[in-house]
Amino acid sequence: MKKSKWMVVLVLMSAMAFSLIGCGSSTTEDTMEKIKKKGEIVLGTNAAFPPFEMRKGDEVIGVDAEIAKKIA
């Protein structure tokens, strides 16, 4: 009996949590508009996997860096 009570409580708490997920505020500004307004795209990388990405001094070079430049 105790086990079923806890199961009911767990299900109800899960249902409440899932119902609150959609209550966040939505932004009206599109991501592309934000990028255009900012004027730059910030890209994060590890730069430790040659030939895909590696460091040459302070610059990141490699296949991934070239693809990112073409996309930008």
Backbone torsions as a table, in degrees:
resi	resn	phi	psi	omega
1	MET	NA	-42.9	179.5
2	LYS	-63.8	-36.2	-178.8
3	LYS	-65.4	-40.4	-179.6
4	SER	-70.1	-32.2	176.0
5	LYS	-62.9	-45.6	179.5
6	TRP	-64.8	-35.6	178.5
7	MET	-65.3	-42.3	178.2
8	VAL	-63.7	-43.9	178.6
9	VAL	-61.5	-43.7	179.5
10	LEU	-62.2	-44.5	179.6
11	VAL	-63.8	-43.7	179.7
12	LEU	-64.8	-41.2	178.4
13	MET	-66.0	-38.8	177.4
14	SER	-64.2	-43.0	179.2
15	ALA	-62.4	-41.1	178.0
16	MET	-65.3	-41.4	179.9
17	ALA	-63.7	-44.8	179.8
18	PHE	-66.6	-32.7	179.1
19	SER	-71.7	-26.6	179.4
20	LEU	-85.0	-12.0	-179.5
21	ILE	-60.8	-40.3	-177.5
22	GLY	-80.0	4.7	-176.5
23	CYS	-89.0	5.1	-179.7
24	GLY	-72.1	162.2	179.0
25	SER	-79.3	141.1	179.1
26	SER	-102.2	140.8	178.9
27	THR	-90.9	142.2	-179.8
28	THR	-90.8	-16.8	-178.3
29	GLU	-81.8	129.8	-179.7
30	ASP	-73.4	150.3	179.9
31	THR	-60.2	-41.1	-179.9
32	MET	-63.7	-36.1	177.6
33	GLU	-65.9	-38.3	177.1
34	LYS	-62.3	-43.4	-179.9
35	ILE	-63.7	-44.9	179.6
36	LYS	-62.7	-40.2	-179.4
37	LYS	-66.7	-41.1	-178.8
38	LYS	-73.5	-35.8	178.1
39	GLY	85.4	9.3	178.4
40	GLU	-154.1	156.8	175.4
41	ILE	-115.9	127.2	179.1
42	VAL	-97.2	125.9	-177.0
43	LEU	-122.0	130.2	177.4
44	GLY	-104.7	139.5	179.7
45	THR	-151.0	161.9	-179.8
46	ASN	-88.4	-32.2	179.3
47	ALA	58.2	37.2	-179.4
48	ALA	-127.1	21.2	-176.3
49	PHE	-130.0	73.3	178.7
50	PRO	-62.6	146.0	0.5
51	PRO	-87.8	4.0	-177.2
52	PHE	-69.4	-43.9	177.4
53	GLU	-156.0	134.0	179.2
54	MET	-156.9	168.3	-179.5
55	ARG	-101.4	140.5	170.8
56	LYS	-129.9	93.5	-171.6
57	GLY	72.0	-124.8	178.1
58	ASP	-93.7	-4.0	-175.6
59	GLU	-98.3	140.5	174.1
60	VAL	-92.6	125.2	-179.9
61	ILE	-124.0	168.1	177.0
62	GLY	127.9	-177.0	-176.5
63	VAL	-61.6	-47.4	-178.5
64	ASP	-62.8	-39.2	178.9
65	ALA	-65.5	-39.5	178.7
66	GLU	-66.6	-41.4	177.8
67	ILE	-63.2	-42.4	179.3
68	ALA	-62.7	-39.5	177.9
69	LYS	-65.3	-39.6	179.0
70	LYS	-66.1	-39.6	179.8
71	ILE	-67.0	-41.6	-178.0
72	ALA	-70.6	NA	NA
